[in-house]
Amino acid sequence: EHITICAHSRMLIVAMDAATELEKEGISAEVVDMRALRPLDMVPVIASVKKTSRLITVEEGWRSYGVGSEIASRVYEEAFDYLDAPVARIGAAEVPAPYNKRLEKIAFPGKADVIVTARALLGKN
């Protein structure tokens, strides 16, 4: 069971932590570091999706109009036939940006969000 997780900035740490936990469950997660967002380098993403057939995007921004939306759109355009499930996008809650640590924990995605989404894409929930 394989899955691709795309993330950038602080969410890369979340994705890596989730991948480590998923490995313990026998789920191999290939994490793609989206180092530069402009220009958006889709080559490693497409190559990974062709291997894993599943994709999760993780970002600190809102799901609406975010980087994950663009990545998903390009994967649908360039690798649709390789997908075994819809692209899953994880983003911040659709609320104003939080201003303290407690609200950040509620508003921003965490490791558990990625793990639950990965299991769902693989039909393991």
Buried (B, 14 or more C-beta within 10 A) or exposed (E): BBBBBBBBBEBBEBBBBBBEBBEEEEBEBBBBBBEEEEEEBBEBBBBBBBEBBBBBBBBBBBBEEBBBBBBBEBBEEBBEEBBEBEBBBBBBEEEEEBEEEEBBEEBBBBBEBBBBBBBEBBEEE
